[in-house]
Amino acid sequence: MPSMSETAAADHSMLSEAGRTARQEARLYAVALALLVCGTFALYWISSFALERRFATTYFGADTWHFTELATGRFNDRIMRLHPLTVVLALGWMKIFSPLTAWLAPVAVLKAMFALIGALGAGAAVHAFAAFMPKRHALLWGAIYAASAGNWYFSSLEESKILSATLVAAYIAAYAHLRGDWTPRGAALLTGILFAACLNEITAAFLVAIPAIDILIRTKFDWRALRWVVLHALAATAAFLVLEAIKRFAVTVTPSPEGTSFLDIFLYYFTRNRYDLQSILGFLYRWFFFNIAAPEPEIHFANRLTRYGGDFEPALQHYFDSSFSALLLACFAIMIAAAFFLRSREEKRPLLAGIMLGLCGYALARMLFFFLFLPGECLLYSPSVSLAHLLLIAIPFAASRLPYKEALTATAAISMLVANGFFIFTAQTVSYVN
């Protein structure tokens, strides 16, 4: 029979071994995450030149030329009023990296900033997934997020939308970890991210729905638990006041037909939109499907004279024209089926209900707003819900009893990369409007 000292020594040895294993896994995870972010940055930056060579930088209503001017230090009051954070970051980036313009075109240097922002968003997405699943699975889901059509395309443009999406990913990641270990410092960080997100796009205020709904569900509708969320939400109000101040001092050389207030802009587009079955289906296809996976490498309906715009044909059957996109659909169908029919019996399942409903609340609020505001160009704004949509699949799938989940996720990631890669590197406009 071993003595107490021998038992204690054995326990200490086991703890030391477990500690070494944990540290080794943490190092491997950090290396893998760094490789994912660096590889994603390189992919996005290379993609930006491929899109520019084919005049493919204004699809889906992207106003790229407004932001391209930032490469030479110029900007107009419209983007300053609506996306001041993008303007300030771009001007600062060009100032810091101006020596590179001796070897690279200024626009190429500017493109690198947006590619880096998109890559950092992929890193934030991995951090969000890691709150609900093993880290190796989170890395695969992060690759899926990085390769999604909306994030990939808008990370390869000079546009504000990828900064909005990255700040949303940072917010969701920060809250996913804060909800399990609430600290004043973590709450302050979350509030800072919310302020920055609203400063770049005021509709980021919908993010407050995530902690609000999650806390209400977890506390069984104890409204007193929302006190810190109310204070947290004041960051959106502060950002709105800053935007109003910028608008007041911005110089408008030519009055915009959209107006200058947020209400004017909303009403300008709302009164011109068509709301019928065709427009509803087109919106839903773009919002839920095309934002994640490009249905085809062909673009339709660009302006013949200016080559501006262009979009996917609003139809789902094109997914079956490619074996990779069909395989991707099959992978997601299996994941959703597993989440419903092979649900885990673990006790932690009820703890996930709050965050799931919070993500649903945020995604639904954003969807309804942009359906009313600009349904025909909703792909512009859909990257900011990509992570929420993927988490709504990934969280219950990770908790399911399906075997070989890692292999299925890896297959989906590879299929996503190839299918969307065809769109990014080969897309051509095949039909036009006058």
Disulfide bonds with the S-S distance in Angstrom:
none
